[in-house]
Amino acid sequence: MRRKDRLVAKARNNPNSLSFREFETLLSQCGWVFDHQTGSHRIWYSSNRYRLPIQSKRGQAKGYQVREFLSQYDQETQNE
């Protein structure tokens, strides 16, 4: 199983369990592009130009942001 697939599975099983570094790795491996940072918010864009601001909470990804990513990821992969 590829790393991307393992991270997607981990995110689906428990969105609160991803570290912020793992979340950014997942975004990158799914084709999302880091655009810029404003304060503590890091702005990522999907290939369809969906904007996702994310921020770290003591080194962990925020669960609601992971769920938002998964929702958009599912929509985009469904259209392929």
The first five atom37 places (N, CA, C, CB, O) and aatype in JSON, in Angstrom:
{
  "aatype": [12, 1, 1, 11, 3, 1, 10, 19, 0, 11, 0, 1, 2, 2, 14, 2, 15, 10, 15, 13, 1, 6, 13, 6, 16, 10, 10, 15, 5, 4, 7, 17, 19, 13, 3, 8, 5, 16, 7, 15, 8, 1, 9, 17, 18, 15, 15, 2, 1, 18, 1, 10, 14, 9, 5, 15, 11, 1, 7, 5, 0, 11, 7, 18, 5, 19, 1, 6, 13, 10, 15, 5, 18, 3, 5, 6, 16, 5, 2, 6],
  "atom_mask": [
    [1, 1, 1, 1, 1],
    [1, 1, 1, 1, 1],
    [1, 1, 1, 1, 1],
    [1, 1, 1, 1, 1],
    [1, 1, 1, 1, 1],
    [1, 1, 1, 1, 1],
    [1, 1, 1, 1, 1],
    [1, 1, 1, 1, 1],
    [1, 1, 1, 1, 1],
    [1, 1, 1, 1, 1],
    [1, 1, 1, 1, 1],
    [1, 1, 1, 1, 1],
    [1, 1, 1, 1, 1],
    [1, 1, 1, 1, 1],
    [1, 1, 1, 1, 1],
    [1, 1, 1, 1, 1],
    [1, 1, 1, 1, 1],
    [1, 1, 1, 1, 1],
    [1, 1, 1, 1, 1],
    [1, 1, 1, 1, 1],
    [1, 1, 1, 1, 1],
    [1, 1, 1, 1, 1],
    [1, 1, 1, 1, 1],
    [1, 1, 1, 1, 1],
    [1, 1, 1, 1, 1],
    [1, 1, 1, 1, 1],
    [1, 1, 1, 1, 1],
    [1, 1, 1, 1, 1],
    [1, 1, 1, 1, 1],
    [1, 1, 1, 1, 1],
    [1, 1, 1, 0, 1],
    [1, 1, 1, 1, 1],
    [1, 1, 1, 1, 1],
    [1, 1, 1, 1, 1],
    [1, 1, 1, 1, 1],
    [1, 1, 1, 1, 1],
    [1, 1, 1, 1, 1],
    [1, 1, 1, 1, 1],
    [1, 1, 1, 0, 1],
    [1, 1, 1, 1, 1],
    [1, 1, 1, 1, 1],
    [1, 1, 1, 1, 1],
    [1, 1, 1, 1, 1],
    [1, 1, 1, 1, 1],
    [1, 1, 1, 1, 1],
    [1, 1, 1, 1, 1],
    [1, 1, 1, 1, 1],
    [1, 1, 1, 1, 1],
    [1, 1, 1, 1, 1],
    [1, 1, 1, 1, 1],
    [1, 1, 1, 1, 1],
    [1, 1, 1, 1, 1],
    [1, 1, 1, 1, 1],
    [1, 1, 1, 1, 1],
    [1, 1, 1, 1, 1],
    [1, 1, 1, 1, 1],
    [1, 1, 1, 1, 1],
    [1, 1, 1, 1, 1],
    [1, 1, 1, 0, 1],
    [1, 1, 1, 1, 1],
    [1, 1, 1, 1, 1],
    [1, 1, 1, 1, 1],
    [1, 1, 1, 0, 1],
    [1, 1, 1, 1, 1],
    [1, 1, 1, 1, 1],
    [1, 1, 1, 1, 1],
    [1, 1, 1, 1, 1],
    [1, 1, 1, 1, 1],
    [1, 1, 1, 1, 1],
    [1, 1, 1, 1, 1],
    [1, 1, 1, 1, 1],
    [1, 1, 1, 1, 1],
    [1, 1, 1, 1, 1],
    [1, 1, 1, 1, 1],
    [1, 1, 1, 1, 1],
    [1, 1, 1, 1, 1],
    [1, 1, 1, 1, 1],
    [1, 1, 1, 1, 1],
    [1, 1, 1, 1, 1],
    [1, 1, 1, 1, 1]
  ],
  "atom_positions": [
    [[0.85, -1.18, 0.0], [0.0, 0.0, 0.0], [0.89, 1.24, 0.0], [-0.96, 0.0, 1.23], [1.85, 1.34, 0.77]],
    [[0.55, 2.18, -0.87], [1.35, 3.4, -0.97], [1.13, 4.28, 0.25], [1.01, 4.17, -2.27], [0.13, 4.16, 0.96]],
    [[2.09, 5.18, 0.48], [1.99, 6.07, 1.63], [0.73, 6.94, 1.56], [3.24, 6.96, 1.72], [0.06, 7.15, 2.57]],
    [[0.42, 7.43, 0.38], [-0.78, 8.24, 0.2], [-2.02, 7.46, 0.64], [-0.93, 8.68, -1.27], [-2.87, 7.99, 1.36]],
    [[-2.12, 6.21, 0.22], [-3.27, 5.38, 0.57], [-3.33, 5.13, 2.08], [-3.21, 4.05, -0.18], [-4.41, 5.12, 2.67]],
    [[-2.17, 4.91, 2.7], [-2.14, 4.72, 4.16], [-2.6, 5.97, 4.9], [-0.72, 4.33, 4.62], [-3.33, 5.88, 5.88]],
    [[-2.16, 7.15, 4.42], [-2.55, 8.39, 5.07], [-4.03, 8.69, 4.87], [-1.71, 9.55, 4.55], [-4.69, 9.18, 5.79]],
    [[-4.57, 8.4, 3.69], [-6.0, 8.59, 3.46], [-6.8, 7.67, 4.38], [-6.37, 8.32, 1.96], [-7.79, 8.09, 4.98]],
    [[-6.36, 6.43, 4.51], [-7.05, 5.48, 5.39], [-6.98, 5.94, 6.84], [-6.44, 4.07, 5.25], [-7.98, 5.87, 7.56]],
    [[-5.83, 6.41, 7.26], [-5.67, 6.9, 8.63], [-6.57, 8.11, 8.87], [-4.21, 7.27, 8.91], [-7.18, 8.22, 9.94]],
    [[-6.66, 9.01, 7.9], [-7.5, 10.2, 8.02], [-8.98, 9.81, 8.09], [-7.26, 11.15, 6.84], [-9.74, 10.41, 8.85]],
    [[-9.38, 8.83, 7.31], [-10.78, 8.39, 7.33], [-11.13, 7.7, 8.65], [-11.05, 7.42, 6.15], [-12.22, 7.91, 9.19]],
    [[-10.21, 6.89, 9.17], [-10.47, 6.16, 10.41], [-10.57, 7.08, 11.61], [-9.4, 5.14, 10.64], [-11.41, 6.87, 12.49]],
    [[-9.72, 8.09, 11.66], [-9.72, 9.02, 12.79], [-9.1, 10.34, 12.35], [-8.96, 8.42, 14.02], [-7.88, 10.5, 12.41]],
    [[-9.92, 11.29, 11.91], [-9.38, 12.57, 11.42], [-8.55, 13.33, 12.44], [-10.51, 13.43, 10.96], [-7.72, 14.16, 12.07]],
    [[-8.77, 13.07, 13.71], [-8.02, 13.77, 14.76], [-6.65, 13.15, 15.03], [-8.81, 13.78, 16.04], [-5.88, 13.68, 15.83]],
    [[-6.33, 12.04, 14.36], [-5.08, 11.33, 14.67], [-3.9, 11.76, 13.81], [-5.29, 9.85, 14.52], [-2.77, 11.34, 14.07]],
    [[-4.13, 12.57, 12.79], [-3.03, 12.97, 11.9], [-2.18, 14.07, 12.52], [-3.57, 13.43, 10.55], [-2.7, 15.03, 13.09]],
    [[-0.88, 13.92, 12.39], [-0.02, 15.04, 12.77], [-0.12, 16.08, 11.65], [1.48, 14.57, 12.99], [-0.55, 15.76, 10.54]],
    [[0.26, 17.29, 11.95], [0.2, 18.35, 10.95], [1.12, 18.04, 9.79], [0.57, 19.71, 11.57], [0.78, 18.3, 8.63]],
    [[2.27, 17.49, 10.07], [3.22, 17.11, 9.01], [2.62, 16.03, 8.1], [4.55, 16.6, 9.62], [2.75, 16.09, 6.88]],
    [[1.96, 15.03, 8.7], [1.31, 13.98, 7.9], [0.21, 14.58, 7.02], [0.73, 12.89, 8.82], [0.05, 14.19, 5.87]],
    [[-0.55, 15.53, 7.58], [-1.63, 16.16, 6.82], [-1.06, 16.91, 5.62], [-2.44, 17.13, 7.72], [-1.61, 16.81, 4.52]],
    [[0.01, 17.65, 5.81], [0.6, 18.37, 4.68], [1.18, 17.39, 3.65], [1.7, 19.33, 5.17], [1.11, 17.64, 2.45]],
    [[1.75, 16.29, 4.11], [2.26, 15.27, 3.2], [1.11, 14.69, 2.39], [2.99, 14.15, 3.98], [1.23, 14.49, 1.18]],
    [[-0.01, 14.42, 3.06], [-1.19, 13.89, 2.38], [-1.69, 14.87, 1.32], [-2.29, 13.59, 3.39], [-1.98, 14.47, 0.19]],
    [[-1.8, 16.14, 1.68], [-2.25, 17.14, 0.71], [-1.34, 17.15, -0.51], [-2.29, 18.54, 1.36], [-1.81, 17.15, -1.65]],
    [[-0.05, 17.17, -0.28], [0.92, 17.22, -1.36], [0.82, 15.98, -2.26], [2.34, 17.34, -0.8], [0.82, 16.1, -3.48]],
    [[0.72, 14.81, -1.65], [0.67, 13.57, -2.43], [-0.65, 13.41, -3.18], [0.89, 12.38, -1.53], [-0.73, 12.64, -4.14]],
    [[-1.68, 14.12, -2.75], [-2.97, 14.09, -3.46], [-3.06, 15.16, -4.54], [-4.12, 14.26, -2.46], [-4.11, 15.35, -5.14]],
    [[-1.95, 15.86, -4.78], [-1.91, 16.83, -5.87], [-2.28, 18.25, -5.47], [0.0, 0.0, 0.0], [-2.41, 19.12, -6.33]],
    [[-2.46, 18.49, -4.18], [-2.76, 19.85, -3.72], [-1.46, 20.63, -3.68], [-3.45, 19.83, -2.31], [-0.38, 20.06, -3.52]],
    [[-1.57, 21.96, -3.82], [-0.39, 22.82, -3.9], [-0.44, 23.86, -2.79], [-0.3, 23.51, -5.29], [-1.45, 24.55, -2.6]],
    [[0.68, 23.97, -2.06], [0.79, 25.01, -1.04], [0.97, 26.34, -1.75], [1.99, 24.72, -0.05], [1.84, 26.48, -2.61]],
    [[0.14, 27.32, -1.4], [0.18, 28.62, -2.07], [0.91, 29.66, -1.23], [-1.23, 29.11, -2.38], [1.88, 30.26, -1.7]],
    [[0.46, 29.88, 0.0], [1.1, 30.88, 0.85], [0.66, 30.68, 2.3], [0.75, 32.3, 0.37], [-0.21, 29.87, 2.61]],
    [[1.29, 31.44, 3.16], [0.95, 31.41, 4.58], [0.63, 32.82, 5.03], [2.1, 30.81, 5.43], [1.35, 33.77, 4.73]],
    [[-0.48, 32.95, 5.77], [-0.88, 34.23, 6.36], [-1.05, 33.99, 7.85], [-2.2, 34.79, 5.71], [-2.0, 33.33, 8.28]],
    [[-0.13, 34.51, 8.64], [-0.17, 34.23, 10.07], [0.07, 32.75, 10.3], [0.0, 0.0, 0.0], [1.05, 32.19, 9.83]],
    [[-0.85, 32.12, 11.03], [-0.7, 30.69, 11.32], [-1.42, 29.82, 10.28], [-1.24, 30.38, 12.71], [-1.31, 28.59, 10.32]],
    [[-2.14, 30.43, 9.35], [-2.89, 29.69, 8.35], [-2.06, 29.44, 7.1], [-4.17, 30.43, 7.98], [-1.51, 30.37, 6.5]],
    [[-1.98, 28.17, 6.72], [-1.3, 27.79, 5.49], [-2.38, 27.5, 4.46], [-0.35, 26.55, 5.71], [-3.29, 26.7, 4.72]],
    [[-2.29, 28.13, 3.3], [-3.32, 28.04, 2.28], [-2.9, 27.04, 1.2], [-3.6, 29.43, 1.66], [-1.85, 27.18, 0.57]],
    [[-3.74, 26.03, 1.0], [-3.52, 24.99, 0.0], [-4.64, 25.04, -1.03], [-3.42, 23.58, 0.66], [-5.77, 25.42, -0.71]],
    [[-4.32, 24.66, -2.27], [-5.32, 24.62, -3.35], [-5.29, 23.25, -4.01], [-5.06, 25.74, -4.39], [-4.23, 22.65, -4.21]],
    [[-6.49, 22.77, -4.35], [-6.59, 21.52, -5.11], [-6.38, 21.84, -6.59], [-7.99, 20.82, -4.87], [-6.26, 23.0, -6.98]],
    [[-6.33, 20.8, -7.4], [-6.17, 21.02, -8.84], [-7.4, 21.72, -9.43], [-5.94, 19.67, -9.56], [-7.31, 22.34, -10.5]],
    [[-8.53, 21.63, -8.75], [-9.75, 22.33, -9.2], [-9.88, 23.7, -8.56], [-11.0, 21.5, -8.87], [-10.94, 24.33, -8.63]],
    [[-8.82, 24.17, -7.95], [-8.74, 25.5, -7.3], [-9.64, 25.63, -6.07], [-9.11, 26.56, -8.3], [-10.07, 26.73, -5.74]],
    [[-9.91, 24.51, -5.39], [-10.61, 24.58, -4.12], [-9.6, 25.04, -3.07], [-11.24, 23.19, -3.73], [-8.51, 24.48, -2.97]],
    [[-9.94, 26.04, -2.3], [-9.04, 26.65, -1.31], [-9.27, 26.02, 0.05], [-9.25, 28.18, -1.24], [-10.41, 25.91, 0.5]],
    [[-8.18, 25.59, 0.7], [-8.27, 25.0, 2.03], [-7.23, 25.63, 2.95], [-8.08, 23.45, 1.96], [-6.04, 25.34, 2.83]],
    [[-7.67, 26.5, 3.88], [-6.74, 27.02, 4.87], [-6.61, 26.01, 6.02], [-7.21, 28.41, 5.4], [-7.62, 25.53, 6.54]],
    [[-5.38, 25.71, 6.41], [-5.17, 24.78, 7.51], [-4.22, 25.41, 8.52], [-4.59, 23.42, 7.0], [-3.46, 26.32, 8.19]],
    [[-4.29, 24.92, 9.75], [-3.37, 25.4, 10.77], [-3.12, 24.27, 11.77], [-3.92, 26.66, 11.47], [-3.95, 23.39, 11.97]],
    [[-1.97, 24.33, 12.37], [-1.55, 23.33, 13.34], [-2.11, 23.67, 14.72], [-0.02, 23.24, 13.39], [-2.21, 24.83, 15.11]],
    [[-2.45, 22.63, 15.44], [-2.86, 22.78, 16.84], [-1.92, 21.91, 17.66], [-4.39, 22.37, 17.06], [-2.14, 20.72, 17.84]],
    [[-0.84, 22.55, 18.15], [0.19, 21.84, 18.91], [0.75, 20.63, 18.15], [-0.38, 21.39, 20.26], [0.93, 19.55, 18.72]],
    [[1.01, 20.84, 16.86], [1.62, 19.79, 16.04], [0.64, 18.8, 15.44], [0.0, 0.0, 0.0], [1.04, 17.9, 14.71]],
    [[-0.64, 18.95, 15.74], [-1.66, 18.05, 15.21], [-2.53, 18.78, 14.19], [-2.54, 17.48, 16.35], [-2.73, 19.99, 14.28]],
    [[-3.03, 18.03, 13.22], [-3.99, 18.58, 12.26], [-5.34, 18.69, 12.96], [-4.09, 17.69, 10.97], [-5.68, 17.86, 13.81]],
    [[-6.1, 19.69, 12.6], [-7.44, 19.84, 13.16], [-8.4, 18.9, 12.42], [-7.93, 21.33, 13.07], [-8.43, 18.88, 11.19]],
    [[-9.16, 18.14, 13.19], [-10.04, 17.13, 12.63], [-11.03, 17.67, 11.62], [0.0, 0.0, 0.0], [-11.28, 17.03, 10.59]],
    [[-11.6, 18.85, 11.89], [-12.6, 19.39, 10.95], [-11.95, 19.77, 9.63], [-13.31, 20.62, 11.56], [-12.59, 19.71, 8.58]],
    [[-10.68, 20.17, 9.65], [-9.99, 20.5, 8.41], [-9.67, 19.24, 7.62], [-8.7, 21.29, 8.71], [-9.74, 19.24, 6.39]],
    [[-9.32, 18.17, 8.32], [-9.07, 16.89, 7.65], [-10.36, 16.39, 7.01], [-8.52, 15.83, 8.66], [-10.34, 15.92, 5.87]],
    [[-11.49, 16.48, 7.72], [-12.78, 16.05, 7.16], [-13.16, 16.91, 5.94], [-13.88, 16.14, 8.23], [-13.7, 16.39, 4.97]],
    [[-12.89, 18.19, 6.01], [-13.17, 19.08, 4.87], [-12.34, 18.66, 3.66], [-12.89, 20.56, 5.24], [-12.85, 18.61, 2.53]],
    [[-11.06, 18.36, 3.89], [-10.2, 17.89, 2.8], [-10.75, 16.59, 2.21], [-8.76, 17.68, 3.31], [-10.84, 16.45, 0.99]],
    [[-11.11, 15.62, 3.07], [-11.6, 14.33, 2.59], [-12.86, 14.48, 1.76], [-11.86, 13.38, 3.76], [-13.03, 13.8, 0.75]],
    [[-13.74, 15.37, 2.17], [-14.97, 15.63, 1.42], [-14.65, 16.15, 0.02], [-15.86, 16.63, 2.18], [-15.21, 15.67, -0.96]],
    [[-13.76, 17.11, -0.06], [-13.37, 17.67, -1.36], [-12.6, 16.65, -2.18], [-12.53, 18.94, -1.16], [-12.8, 16.56, -3.4]],
    [[-11.72, 15.89, -1.55], [-10.93, 14.86, -2.23], [-11.86, 13.82, -2.85], [-9.94, 14.19, -1.25], [-11.65, 13.4, -3.99]],
    [[-12.89, 13.41, -2.1], [-13.85, 12.42, -2.62], [-14.6, 12.98, -3.83], [-14.85, 12.0, -1.52], [-14.81, 12.26, -4.81]],
    [[-14.99, 14.23, -3.77], [-15.7, 14.86, -4.89], [-14.82, 14.9, -6.13], [-16.16, 16.29, -4.51], [-15.28, 14.6, -7.24]],
    [[-13.57, 15.26, -5.95], [-12.66, 15.4, -7.09], [-12.29, 14.06, -7.68], [-11.4, 16.15, -6.69], [-12.19, 13.93, -8.9]],
    [[-12.09, 13.04, -6.85], [-11.7, 11.73, -7.38], [-12.9, 11.01, -7.99], [-11.08, 10.86, -6.27], [-12.73, 10.15, -8.85]],
    [[-14.09, 11.36, -7.56], [-15.3, 10.78, -8.12], [-15.51, 11.25, -9.55], [-16.51, 11.14, -7.26], [-16.07, 10.52, -10.37]],
    [[-15.06, 12.46, -9.86], [-15.24, 13.04, -11.19], [-14.17, 12.59, -12.18], [-15.23, 14.54, -11.1], [-14.26, 12.91, -13.36]],
    [[-13.18, 11.87, -11.73], [-12.09, 11.45, -12.64], [-12.48, 10.26, -13.47], [-10.83, 11.11, -11.85], [-11.68, 9.79, -14.28]]
  ]
}
